[in-house]
Amino acid sequence: MDIDVKKIANLSRIRLTDVEAADLAPQLSSIMGYIDKLSEVNTDGVPPTAHPHDVAMPQRADVVTNPSRRDALQQPAPRTESGLYVVPKVLE
Amino acid sequence: MSWEVVIGLEVHCQINTKTKAFCGCSTEFGAEPNSQTCPVCLGMPGQLPVLNDVAAKKTILTGLAINADINLESKFDRKNYFYPDLPKGYQISQFAVPIVEGGYIDIPTKDGEKRLGVTRIHMEEDAGKSMHEGLDAVSHIDLNRSGIPLMEIVSEPDMRSADEAIAYLKQLHQIIKFLGVSGADMEKGQFRCDANVSVRQKGAPLGTRTEMKNMNSFRFIKQAIEFEVLRQIEIIEDGGEVKQESRLWDSVKNESRSMRSKEEAHDYRYFPEPDLPPLRVTQEEVDAIKAGMPELPNQLRKRFETEFGLSAYDADVLTQTQSLAQWYEALVASHPANPKQCANWLANELLGRLKELNKDISESPISAQALASLLDRIADNTISGKIAKDVLDAMMASGKNVDAIIDEKGLKQVSDTGAIDAMIQEVLDANQGQVEAYKGGQDRLFGFFVGQVMKASKGKANPAMVNQRLKELLG
């Protein structure tokens, strides 16, 4: 299986050198090949599994439970200004 | 060549819940930046989402209102992309099995009603807000909106013109307002639209489409679609090919431009959200939601036409909002003799005056009963329709009742034959020349005499009697 390692890395925001990419390509291919074994199983008429546990989703009532904890929550942010997160410029 | 336009619409509509889709943070609009966030909607590691049950119920209600099927089991998926306003690096959405599938909205067209298909409605969470304006090397991020529940309502590519697209959006917007499932305030971004537009020769397979992103005004959507249609036709007629891409409408320059950055991001690598098991609802729950559905705009319009004999136009005007429709029904209940007249006075006179005051019907200074009593005074010939307009002004300004104003200003209509005859005689004496001309065959002068008499009476003469007596006296 041919895998575009550079494209996947880019979509995942992982920086790879050409050497690393070349090294990873066969490894990813072999993993995909292993997973591909599953397609040998006949799954006609078997509904896709959405979740490993057969449970229904718990839901919550629509009631505000979270106090504002901005200062504490922004502690790990590299940079903030007037309560806003400051990030490198994103252009649109 | 005869071109056909094909349009499909995706509407993102904020569900009006008190809390976010998957955490207990407030959704209040206009709060201090990042004051309504928590580890879940900030995407901190190890946090688990728990669905807001009101978000699901309101989405189901919307599905029922557009005659769609409710999937008793639906699923959530992760839509992966990187952007600073999406802290988790993925958006929780419903991809493979949405909660609502199939459905339709009927729109009025000049050839009668047209049925437009709705493919699906799925739940998802909103992203935060990024701000770039006035900033040099950085952007600012506010995550109060991150995790607010949205419905995405996806139509079939059934629209054939910008006008049909707008009719669909207006109808959908109105249904959503009637259901109370969203504030749907477009200026606040609570109802925003992506338009997929392509052109083809009539009968040919679908052309390549472009997607106009994130528009929040009916006017801009119409302009953007019309611009895009012309742009695509021009490209094809010049021998070129339309490129599939996302475009952004610039409402200042009145043109759209390509959003190149979105291109590579189109590979969303959806996969089932492992943190959320399937969402199951029972038929009984769906039936209970259905039982609570209010009367919808289309039903209300048709009822106003049949029950009150209103024109399609008046019925449409008076069903724009629930509060207006209720006001009209209260008015008719108090003045049942003439529902049509009620419609005219409400739609033309009262709404016109309220508009000048920048007020909504719910802020009207006079009640439906007060307007009904004014119409009663026209019906019993106490005042003419013309005088009634002045009385309405006075009622709105002073809050006094109709009879007090009529008494105070001495506006009681003159229906006394003797008094009216005297006024007519005065007018005829003063306009001998016109009388001769009228008798010589210039029938149109009749209106002139009516006008003069009304003027002489300061508008207080009973117009029907003036007409009748004038005819007799000019004989």
Interface residues (C-beta under 8 A of the other chain):
Chain A: K7 N10 L11 R13 P48 A50 H51 H53 V55 A56 M57 P58 Q59 R60 A61 D62 V63 V64 T65 N66 S68 R69 R70 L73 Q74 E81 S82 G83 L84 Y85 V86 V87 P88 K89 V90 L91 E92
Chain B: T17 K18 T19 C23 G24 C25 S26 E32 P33 N34 S35 Q36 T37 C38 P39 L42 V50 L51 N52 D53 V54 A55 A56 K75 N80 F82 Y83 P84 A96 V97 S130 M131 H132 L135 D136 A137 V138 S139 H140 I141 D142 L143 L248 M259 S261 E264 D267 R269 P272 P274 L276 P277 P278 L279 R280
